[in-house]
């Protein structure tokens, strides 16, 4: 079941993630869901892929999801 908006995401995802991370989750889930048509574990796999996509950009630090530093960026 693809998600049209962030408001359609499961409540734990909505409560835990900042808005941009929810966007990443939703887009990754929808893409994975479409790519795994016919797979009996389609929804489970899509949720795992969506969480992996979020974790590439965000890290959970002291119970809060925060954006990771951009690779190669430095303070001037």
Secondary structure, DSSP 8 states (H G I E B T S, - for coil): ---SSGGGS-HHHHHHS-HHHHHHHHHHHHHHHHHTTT-TTHHHHHHHHHHHHHHHHEEEETTEEEE---TT----
